[in-house]
Structures are given as structure tokens and as C-alpha cells.
Amino acid sequence: MTQVNAHAERIENLTLLSTQTQVRASKDRAFKRAISTLSNDVAYIAAALDDDPEIWRSHRAFHIVHVPSLIAVLTLLDDIDQMSKVSE
């Protein structure tokens, strides 16, 4: 993967995470209280990353592990009550 593609993917993931948290927070007051400023914080990180694409190196674990994990969790939240097992 080229640096340009990797940078675009990181920005896309941050944008997706920010959007998903905003949408969920608009529907669920308890969720909004629980995430506090996460959506704004993620938008701030995306802007900083856009200004300096190499800044991600200082926070590799966040971009490689935490952002994809948060996206996966947010994606499953609507269906979690109906789930009987976790699978791909």
C-alpha cells in the first residue's frame, strides 16, 4: 500500500468513526453521555493528520488497533441484542 493510499485510508476511517458516533449519539442519549467528546476529538485528529500525514506514526496503535475496533463495535451496536454469537 502506498503512503498516499494509507493516508487516505486513515482519514477515511477517522471520518467514518466520527460520523458513526454522531449518528448513534443523535439517537441515544446514554450513548452520547458515554462517548462525551469522542466525535469532536476524532475530527480534530483527522484535521491534524490531514495537516501532517506523518503524525500518525506517533499514535500507531490508535490508528491500527483502536480506530478499526471502535468502528467494528459501533457497527454491531444496533444488532447486539439479537446476536447469539460473534462471527466474522
Biopython code that builds the backbone (N, CA, C, O; Angstrom):
import numpy as np
from Bio.PDB.StructureBuilder import StructureBuilder

atoms = [
    (1, "MET", "N", (0.852, -1.170, 0.000)),
    (1, "MET", "CA", (0.000, 0.000, 0.000)),
    (1, "MET", "C", (0.906, 1.243, 0.000)),
    (1, "MET", "O", (1.855, 1.327, 0.779)),
    (2, "THR", "N", (0.609, 2.176, -0.856)),
    (2, "THR", "CA", (1.422, 3.381, -0.929)),
    (2, "THR", "C", (1.091, 4.309, 0.243)),
    (2, "THR", "O", (0.058, 4.173, 0.898)),
    (3, "GLN", "N", (1.998, 5.254, 0.483)),
    (3, "GLN", "CA", (1.768, 6.203, 1.575)),
    (3, "GLN", "C", (0.504, 7.021, 1.352)),
    (3, "GLN", "O", (-0.235, 7.306, 2.295)),
    (4, "VAL", "N", (0.260, 7.393, 0.107)),
    (4, "VAL", "CA", (-0.936, 8.189, -0.203)),
    (4, "VAL", "C", (-2.194, 7.384, 0.096)),
    (4, "VAL", "O", (-3.136, 7.902, 0.695)),
    (5, "ASN", "N", (-2.214, 6.110, -0.320)),
    (5, "ASN", "CA", (-3.379, 5.261, -0.057)),
    (5, "ASN", "C", (-3.570, 5.018, 1.434)),
    (5, "ASN", "O", (-4.694, 5.035, 1.937)),
    (6, "ALA", "N", (-2.457, 4.791, 2.140)),
    (6, "ALA", "CA", (-2.539, 4.553, 3.582)),
    (6, "ALA", "C", (-3.065, 5.801, 4.298)),
    (6, "ALA", "O", (-3.891, 5.702, 5.206)),
    (7, "HIS", "N", (-2.583, 6.963, 3.886)),
    (7, "HIS", "CA", (-3.048, 8.221, 4.485)),
    (7, "HIS", "C", (-4.547, 8.395, 4.221)),
    (7, "HIS", "O", (-5.304, 8.742, 5.129)),
    (8, "ALA", "N", (-4.966, 8.157, 2.996)),
    (8, "ALA", "CA", (-6.386, 8.288, 2.646)),
    (8, "ALA", "C", (-7.235, 7.309, 3.457)),
    (8, "ALA", "O", (-8.333, 7.658, 3.891)),
    (9, "GLU", "N", (-6.743, 6.101, 3.665)),
    (9, "GLU", "CA", (-7.486, 5.111, 4.444)),
    (9, "GLU", "C", (-7.599, 5.536, 5.908)),
    (9, "GLU", "O", (-8.653, 5.367, 6.521)),
    (10, "ARG", "N", (-6.531, 6.081, 6.469)),
    (10, "ARG", "CA", (-6.593, 6.553, 7.857)),
    (10, "ARG", "C", (-7.608, 7.688, 7.996)),
    (10, "ARG", "O", (-8.398, 7.705, 8.940)),
    (11, "ILE", "N", (-7.588, 8.630, 7.061)),
    (11, "ILE", "CA", (-8.555, 9.744, 7.091)),
    (11, "ILE", "C", (-9.975, 9.208, 6.933)),
    (11, "ILE", "O", (-10.889, 9.644, 7.633)),
    (12, "GLU", "N", (-10.158, 8.267, 6.017)),
    (12, "GLU", "CA", (-11.485, 7.673, 5.796)),
    (12, "GLU", "C", (-11.989, 6.970, 7.054)),
    (12, "GLU", "O", (-13.159, 7.104, 7.411)),
    (13, "ASN", "N", (-11.119, 6.225, 7.726)),
    (13, "ASN", "CA", (-11.509, 5.534, 8.960)),
    (13, "ASN", "C", (-11.899, 6.525, 10.050)),
    (13, "ASN", "O", (-12.887, 6.321, 10.754)),
    (14, "LEU", "N", (-11.126, 7.594, 10.188)),
    (14, "LEU", "CA", (-11.449, 8.599, 11.197)),
    (14, "LEU", "C", (-12.773, 9.290, 10.881)),
    (14, "LEU", "O", (-13.570, 9.552, 11.781)),
    (15, "THR", "N", (-13.003, 9.582, 9.617)),
    (15, "THR", "CA", (-14.256, 10.213, 9.204)),
    (15, "THR", "C", (-15.432, 9.275, 9.475)),
    (15, "THR", "O", (-16.473, 9.706, 9.970)),
    (16, "LEU", "N", (-15.264, 8.006, 9.152)),
    (16, "LEU", "CA", (-16.314, 7.009, 9.404)),
    (16, "LEU", "C", (-16.603, 6.901, 10.893)),
    (16, "LEU", "O", (-17.765, 6.874, 11.298)),
    (17, "LEU", "N", (-15.569, 6.840, 11.703)),
    (17, "LEU", "CA", (-15.758, 6.751, 13.150)),
    (17, "LEU", "C", (-16.480, 7.981, 13.680)),
    (17, "LEU", "O", (-17.403, 7.860, 14.486)),
    (18, "SER", "N", (-16.076, 9.141, 13.242)),
    (18, "SER", "CA", (-16.718, 10.377, 13.672)),
    (18, "SER", "C", (-18.190, 10.394, 13.269)),
    (18, "SER", "O", (-19.050, 10.740, 14.079)),
    (19, "THR", "N", (-18.479, 10.028, 12.043)),
    (19, "THR", "CA", (-19.854, 10.009, 11.545)),
    (19, "THR", "C", (-20.706, 9.007, 12.313)),
    (19, "THR", "O", (-21.828, 9.313, 12.717)),
    (20, "GLN", "N", (-20.165, 7.807, 12.512)),
    (20, "GLN", "CA", (-20.926, 6.776, 13.227)),
    (20, "GLN", "C", (-21.236, 7.202, 14.658)),
    (20, "GLN", "O", (-22.338, 6.964, 15.153)),
    (21, "THR", "N", (-20.272, 7.830, 15.322)),
    (21, "THR", "CA", (-20.531, 8.271, 16.699)),
    (21, "THR", "C", (-21.561, 9.390, 16.735)),
    (21, "THR", "O", (-22.393, 9.431, 17.642)),
    (22, "GLN", "N", (-21.520, 10.296, 15.767)),
    (22, "GLN", "CA", (-22.504, 11.383, 15.719)),
    (22, "GLN", "C", (-23.910, 10.844, 15.486)),
    (22, "GLN", "O", (-24.859, 11.265, 16.147)),
    (23, "VAL", "N", (-24.040, 9.921, 14.553)),
    (23, "VAL", "CA", (-25.351, 9.347, 14.241)),
    (23, "VAL", "C", (-25.904, 8.599, 15.451)),
    (23, "VAL", "O", (-27.063, 8.778, 15.826)),
    (24, "ARG", "N", (-25.079, 7.774, 16.046)),
    (24, "ARG", "CA", (-25.515, 7.000, 17.211)),
    (24, "ARG", "C", (-25.883, 7.925, 18.373)),
    (24, "ARG", "O", (-26.891, 7.713, 19.047)),
    (25, "ALA", "N", (-25.065, 8.943, 18.601)),
    (25, "ALA", "CA", (-25.307, 9.875, 19.704)),
    (25, "ALA", "C", (-26.599, 10.661, 19.507)),
    (25, "ALA", "O", (-27.271, 11.017, 20.476)),
    (26, "SER", "N", (-26.943, 10.930, 18.248)),
    (26, "SER", "CA", (-28.186, 11.674, 17.993)),
    (26, "SER", "C", (-29.421, 10.841, 18.303)),
    (26, "SER", "O", (-30.498, 11.396, 18.520)),
    (27, "LYS", "N", (-29.285, 9.517, 18.327)),
    (27, "LYS", "CA", (-30.412, 8.625, 18.595)),
    (27, "LYS", "C", (-30.457, 8.114, 20.033)),
    (27, "LYS", "O", (-31.506, 7.675, 20.504)),
    (28, "ASP", "N", (-29.330, 8.169, 20.725)),
    (28, "ASP", "CA", (-29.211, 7.506, 22.021)),
    (28, "ASP", "C", (-28.534, 8.437, 23.028)),
    (28, "ASP", "O", (-27.325, 8.660, 22.969)),
    (29, "ARG", "N", (-29.321, 8.970, 23.939)),
    (29, "ARG", "CA", (-28.807, 9.951, 24.899)),
    (29, "ARG", "C", (-27.756, 9.348, 25.829)),
    (29, "ARG", "O", (-26.759, 9.999, 26.140)),
    (30, "ALA", "N", (-27.968, 8.124, 26.269)),
    (30, "ALA", "CA", (-26.995, 7.473, 27.154)),
    (30, "ALA", "C", (-25.659, 7.270, 26.430)),
    (30, "ALA", "O", (-24.590, 7.434, 27.018)),
    (31, "PHE", "N", (-25.740, 6.915, 25.159)),
    (31, "PHE", "CA", (-24.528, 6.751, 24.359)),
    (31, "PHE", "C", (-23.810, 8.087, 24.229)),
    (31, "PHE", "O", (-22.586, 8.156, 24.342)),
    (32, "LYS", "N", (-24.567, 9.138, 23.995)),
    (32, "LYS", "CA", (-23.981, 10.475, 23.850)),
    (32, "LYS", "C", (-23.232, 10.868, 25.119)),
    (32, "LYS", "O", (-22.132, 11.418, 25.050)),
    (33, "ARG", "N", (-23.821, 10.590, 26.265)),
    (33, "ARG", "CA", (-23.136, 10.887, 27.532)),
    (33, "ARG", "C", (-21.888, 10.030, 27.688)),
    (33, "ARG", "O", (-20.863, 10.505, 28.177)),
    (34, "ALA", "N", (-21.968, 8.776, 27.277)),
    (34, "ALA", "CA", (-20.843, 7.852, 27.443)),
    (34, "ALA", "C", (-19.648, 8.221, 26.570)),
    (34, "ALA", "O", (-18.501, 8.091, 26.998)),
    (35, "ILE", "N", (-19.912, 8.679, 25.350)),
    (35, "ILE", "CA", (-18.788, 8.984, 24.454)),
    (35, "ILE", "C", (-18.270, 10.402, 24.631)),
    (35, "ILE", "O", (-17.180, 10.730, 24.163)),
    (36, "SER", "N", (-19.041, 11.239, 25.299)),
    (36, "SER", "CA", (-18.647, 12.621, 25.579)),
    (36, "SER", "C", (-18.220, 13.333, 24.303)),
    (36, "SER", "O", (-19.054, 13.579, 23.433)),
    (37, "THR", "N", (-16.954, 13.664, 24.173)),
    (37, "THR", "CA", (-16.470, 14.469, 23.040)),
    (37, "THR", "C", (-15.741, 13.627, 21.996)),
    (37, "THR", "O", (-14.987, 14.172, 21.190)),
    (38, "LEU", "N", (-15.950, 12.317, 21.993)),
    (38, "LEU", "CA", (-15.202, 11.445, 21.081)),
    (38, "LEU", "C", (-15.306, 11.891, 19.625)),
    (38, "LEU", "O", (-14.298, 11.937, 18.920)),
    (39, "SER", "N", (-16.492, 12.212, 19.178)),
    (39, "SER", "CA", (-16.679, 12.597, 17.786)),
    (39, "SER", "C", (-15.866, 13.843, 17.439)),
    (39, "SER", "O", (-15.215, 13.895, 16.396)),
    (40, "ASN", "N", (-15.908, 14.839, 18.312)),
    (40, "ASN", "CA", (-15.118, 16.057, 18.090)),
    (40, "ASN", "C", (-13.623, 15.770, 18.162)),
    (40, "ASN", "O", (-12.838, 16.328, 17.395)),
    (41, "ASP", "N", (-13.238, 14.906, 19.080)),
    (41, "ASP", "CA", (-11.827, 14.556, 19.224)),
    (41, "ASP", "C", (-11.306, 13.848, 17.973)),
    (41, "ASP", "O", (-10.197, 14.119, 17.513)),
    (42, "VAL", "N", (-12.105, 12.954, 17.435)),
    (42, "VAL", "CA", (-11.717, 12.229, 16.223)),
    (42, "VAL", "C", (-11.619, 13.192, 15.036)),
    (42, "VAL", "O", (-10.712, 13.071, 14.212)),
    (43, "ALA", "N", (-12.537, 14.134, 14.948)),
    (43, "ALA", "CA", (-12.479, 15.139, 13.880)),
    (43, "ALA", "C", (-11.217, 15.987, 14.008)),
    (43, "ALA", "O", (-10.601, 16.337, 13.001)),
    (44, "TYR", "N", (-10.833, 16.316, 15.226)),
    (44, "TYR", "CA", (-9.603, 17.075, 15.471)),
    (44, "TYR", "C", (-8.372, 16.276, 15.022)),
    (44, "TYR", "O", (-7.460, 16.818, 14.398)),
    (45, "ILE", "N", (-8.364, 14.990, 15.348)),
    (45, "ILE", "CA", (-7.250, 14.120, 14.947)),
    (45, "ILE", "C", (-7.172, 14.026, 13.430)),
    (45, "ILE", "O", (-6.083, 14.066, 12.858)),
    (46, "ALA", "N", (-8.327, 13.900, 12.774)),
    (46, "ALA", "CA", (-8.350, 13.827, 11.308)),
    (46, "ALA", "C", (-7.782, 15.102, 10.690)),
    (46, "ALA", "O", (-7.034, 15.043, 9.714)),
    (47, "ALA", "N", (-8.136, 16.251, 11.256)),
    (47, "ALA", "CA", (-7.615, 17.524, 10.738)),
    (47, "ALA", "C", (-6.110, 17.616, 10.944)),
    (47, "ALA", "O", (-5.388, 18.072, 10.057)),
    (48, "ALA", "N", (-5.631, 17.185, 12.112)),
    (48, "ALA", "CA", (-4.190, 17.202, 12.377)),
    (48, "ALA", "C", (-3.460, 16.252, 11.437)),
    (48, "ALA", "O", (-2.375, 16.570, 10.949)),
    (49, "LEU", "N", (-4.046, 15.098, 11.183)),
    (49, "LEU", "CA", (-3.452, 14.119, 10.280)),
    (49, "LEU", "C", (-3.433, 14.642, 8.856)),
    (49, "LEU", "O", (-2.497, 14.375, 8.102)),
    (50, "ASP", "N", (-4.455, 15.377, 8.493)),
    (50, "ASP", "CA", (-4.504, 15.966, 7.154)),
    (50, "ASP", "C", (-3.421, 17.036, 6.990)),
    (50, "ASP", "O", (-2.841, 17.181, 5.915)),
    (51, "ASP", "N", (-3.156, 17.779, 8.063)),
    (51, "ASP", "CA", (-2.102, 18.799, 8.024)),
    (51, "ASP", "C", (-0.711, 18.182, 7.964)),
    (51, "ASP", "O", (0.170, 18.700, 7.277)),
    (52, "ASP", "N", (-0.511, 17.078, 8.680)),
    (52, "ASP", "CA", (0.789, 16.411, 8.723)),
    (52, "ASP", "C", (0.573, 14.899, 8.643)),
    (52, "ASP", "O", (0.382, 14.248, 9.670)),
    (53, "PRO", "N", (0.600, 14.335, 7.432)),
    (53, "PRO", "CA", (0.317, 12.908, 7.256)),
    (53, "PRO", "C", (1.235, 11.972, 8.047)),
    (53, "PRO", "O", (0.868, 10.823, 8.294)),
    (54, "GLU", "N", (2.404, 12.434, 8.444)),
    (54, "GLU", "CA", (3.335, 11.574, 9.179)),
    (54, "GLU", "C", (3.077, 11.542, 10.682)),
    (54, "GLU", "O", (3.700, 10.756, 11.396)),
    (55, "ILE", "N", (2.174, 12.377, 11.169)),
    (55, "ILE", "CA", (1.895, 12.421, 12.607)),
    (55, "ILE", "C", (1.307, 11.104, 13.118)),
    (55, "ILE", "O", (1.382, 10.813, 14.311)),
    (56, "TRP", "N", (0.727, 10.317, 12.226)),
    (56, "TRP", "CA", (0.117, 9.046, 12.642)),
    (56, "TRP", "C", (1.135, 8.122, 13.288)),
    (56, "TRP", "O", (0.780, 7.284, 14.117)),
    (57, "ARG", "N", (2.407, 8.272, 12.909)),
    (57, "ARG", "CA", (3.462, 7.407, 13.451)),
    (57, "ARG", "C", (3.584, 7.540, 14.973)),
    (57, "ARG", "O", (3.997, 6.598, 15.650)),
    (58, "SER", "N", (3.230, 8.695, 15.501)),
    (58, "SER", "CA", (3.286, 8.915, 16.951)),
    (58, "SER", "C", (2.167, 8.170, 17.679)),
    (58, "SER", "O", (2.226, 7.971, 18.893)),
    (59, "HIS", "N", (1.150, 7.764, 16.923)),
    (59, "HIS", "CA", (-0.036, 7.139, 17.519)),
    (59, "HIS", "C", (-0.453, 5.898, 16.733)),
    (59, "HIS", "O", (-1.633, 5.700, 16.444)),
    (60, "ARG", "N", (0.524, 5.071, 16.395)),
    (60, "ARG", "CA", (0.248, 3.890, 15.564)),
    (60, "ARG", "C", (-0.863, 3.006, 16.121)),
    (60, "ARG", "O", (-1.775, 2.612, 15.395)),
    (61, "ALA", "N", (-0.782, 2.702, 17.398)),
    (61, "ALA", "CA", (-1.781, 1.797, 17.988)),
    (61, "ALA", "C", (-3.187, 2.355, 17.839)),
    (61, "ALA", "O", (-4.129, 1.606, 17.579)),
    (62, "PHE", "N", (-3.334, 3.645, 18.000)),
    (62, "PHE", "CA", (-4.654, 4.260, 17.846)),
    (62, "PHE", "C", (-5.196, 4.026, 16.449)),
    (62, "PHE", "O", (-6.350, 3.629, 16.289)),
    (63, "HIS", "N", (-4.371, 4.268, 15.433)),
    (63, "HIS", "CA", (-4.822, 4.146, 14.041)),
    (63, "HIS", "C", (-4.942, 2.705, 13.580)),
    (63, "HIS", "O", (-5.836, 2.384, 12.796)),
    (64, "ILE", "N", (-4.070, 1.838, 14.044)),
    (64, "ILE", "CA", (-4.039, 0.456, 13.559)),
    (64, "ILE", "C", (-4.980, -0.455, 14.350)),
    (64, "ILE", "O", (-5.575, -1.371, 13.781)),
    (65, "VAL", "N", (-5.116, -0.212, 15.653)),
    (65, "VAL", "CA", (-5.897, -1.104, 16.502)),
    (65, "VAL", "C", (-7.217, -0.473, 16.951)),
    (65, "VAL", "O", (-8.286, -1.047, 16.747)),
    (66, "HIS", "N", (-7.138, 0.695, 17.554)),
    (66, "HIS", "CA", (-8.311, 1.256, 18.216)),
    (66, "HIS", "C", (-9.382, 1.780, 17.262)),
    (66, "HIS", "O", (-10.565, 1.502, 17.458)),
    (67, "VAL", "N", (-8.993, 2.524, 16.243)),
    (67, "VAL", "CA", (-10.000, 3.056, 15.314)),
    (67, "VAL", "C", (-10.785, 1.930, 14.642)),
    (67, "VAL", "O", (-12.015, 1.963, 14.659)),
    (68, "PRO", "N", (-10.109, 0.922, 14.044)),
    (68, "PRO", "CA", (-10.891, -0.178, 13.442)),
    (68, "PRO", "C", (-11.757, -0.928, 14.459)),
    (68, "PRO", "O", (-12.864, -1.356, 14.135)),
    (69, "SER", "N", (-11.255, -1.086, 15.682)),
    (69, "SER", "CA", (-12.043, -1.772, 16.714)),
    (69, "SER", "C", (-13.286, -0.970, 17.096)),
    (69, "SER", "O", (-14.368, -1.536, 17.249)),
    (70, "LEU", "N", (-13.134, 0.333, 17.248)),
    (70, "LEU", "CA", (-14.287, 1.179, 17.569)),
    (70, "LEU", "C", (-15.320, 1.171, 16.447)),
    (70, "LEU", "O", (-16.524, 1.138, 16.701)),
    (71, "ILE", "N", (-14.839, 1.203, 15.201)),
    (71, "ILE", "CA", (-15.761, 1.135, 14.062)),
    (71, "ILE", "C", (-16.532, -0.184, 14.090)),
    (71, "ILE", "O", (-17.744, -0.202, 13.874)),
    (72, "ALA", "N", (-15.832, -1.280, 14.353)),
    (72, "ALA", "CA", (-16.488, -2.594, 14.409)),
    (72, "ALA", "C", (-17.531, -2.646, 15.516)),
    (72, "ALA", "O", (-18.630, -3.160, 15.307)),
    (73, "VAL", "N", (-17.203, -2.125, 16.674)),
    (73, "VAL", "CA", (-18.149, -2.128, 17.798)),
    (73, "VAL", "C", (-19.371, -1.285, 17.469)),
    (73, "VAL", "O", (-20.503, -1.711, 17.698)),
    (74, "LEU", "N", (-19.148, -0.092, 16.935)),
    (74, "LEU", "CA", (-20.280, 0.775, 16.583)),
    (74, "LEU", "C", (-21.171, 0.137, 15.535)),
    (74, "LEU", "O", (-22.390, 0.306, 15.567)),
    (75, "THR", "N", (-20.579, -0.586, 14.616)),
    (75, "THR", "CA", (-21.340, -1.267, 13.573)),
    (75, "THR", "C", (-22.234, -2.355, 14.169)),
    (75, "THR", "O", (-23.333, -2.598, 13.672)),
    (76, "LEU", "N", (-21.770, -3.002, 15.221)),
    (76, "LEU", "CA", (-22.522, -4.101, 15.833)),
    (76, "LEU", "C", (-23.561, -3.649, 16.862)),
    (76, "LEU", "O", (-24.446, -4.429, 17.213)),
    (77, "LEU", "N", (-23.476, -2.428, 17.347)),
    (77, "LEU", "CA", (-24.350, -1.997, 18.438)),
    (77, "LEU", "C", (-25.841, -2.154, 18.144)),
    (77, "LEU", "O", (-26.601, -2.560, 19.023)),
    (78, "ASP", "N", (-26.261, -1.844, 16.941)),
    (78, "ASP", "CA", (-27.690, -1.952, 16.626)),
    (78, "ASP", "C", (-28.197, -3.384, 16.687)),
    (78, "ASP", "O", (-29.372, -3.612, 16.971)),
    (79, "ASP", "N", (-27.329, -4.346, 16.423)),
    (79, "ASP", "CA", (-27.747, -5.748, 16.356)),
    (79, "ASP", "C", (-27.326, -6.566, 17.568)),
    (79, "ASP", "O", (-27.583, -7.769, 17.606)),
    (80, "ILE", "N", (-26.700, -5.964, 18.537)),
    (80, "ILE", "CA", (-26.097, -6.730, 19.623)),
    (80, "ILE", "C", (-27.128, -7.504, 20.451)),
    (80, "ILE", "O", (-26.828, -8.600, 20.925)),
    (81, "ASP", "N", (-28.307, -6.972, 20.629)),
    (81, "ASP", "CA", (-29.325, -7.667, 21.421)),
    (81, "ASP", "C", (-29.821, -8.936, 20.738)),
    (81, "ASP", "O", (-30.237, -9.878, 21.414)),
    (82, "GLN", "N", (-29.782, -8.975, 19.409)),
    (82, "GLN", "CA", (-30.256, -10.144, 18.681)),
    (82, "GLN", "C", (-29.144, -11.174, 18.422)),
    (82, "GLN", "O", (-29.416, -12.264, 17.919)),
    (83, "MET", "N", (-27.929, -10.839, 18.756)),
    (83, "MET", "CA", (-26.803, -11.733, 18.448)),
    (83, "MET", "C", (-26.757, -12.885, 19.436)),
    (83, "MET", "O", (-26.964, -12.704, 20.635)),
    (84, "SER", "N", (-26.485, -14.064, 18.916)),
    (84, "SER", "CA", (-26.314, -15.223, 19.780)),
    (84, "SER", "C", (-24.861, -15.651, 19.830)),
    (84, "SER", "O", (-24.458, -16.382, 20.736)),
    (85, "LYS", "N", (-24.063, -15.199, 18.855)),
    (85, "LYS", "CA", (-22.629, -15.488, 18.845)),
    (85, "LYS", "C", (-21.927, -14.437, 18.005)),
    (85, "LYS", "O", (-22.550, -13.725, 17.217)),
    (86, "VAL", "N", (-20.632, -14.357, 18.190)),
    (86, "VAL", "CA", (-19.830, -13.412, 17.427)),
    (86, "VAL", "C", (-19.103, -14.174, 16.330)),
    (86, "VAL", "O", (-18.412, -15.158, 16.598)),
    (87, "SER", "N", (-19.260, -13.721, 15.113)),
    (87, "SER", "CA", (-18.542, -14.327, 13.995)),
    (87, "SER", "C", (-18.183, -13.218, 13.024)),
    (87, "SER", "O", (-18.655, -12.090, 13.164)),
    (88, "GLU", "N", (-17.357, -13.528, 12.048)),
    (88, "GLU", "CA", (-16.967, -12.517, 11.066)),
    (88, "GLU", "C", (-18.190, -12.071, 10.289)),
    (88, "GLU", "O", (-18.083, -11.219, 9.406)),
]
sb = StructureBuilder()
sb.init_structure("model")
sb.init_model(0)
sb.init_chain("A")
sb.init_seg("    ")
for serial, (resi, resn, name, xyz) in enumerate(atoms, 1):
    if name == "N":
        sb.init_residue(resn, " ", resi, " ")
    sb.init_atom(name, np.array(xyz, "f"), 0.0, 1.0, " ", f" {name:<3s}", serial, name[0])
structure = sb.get_structure()
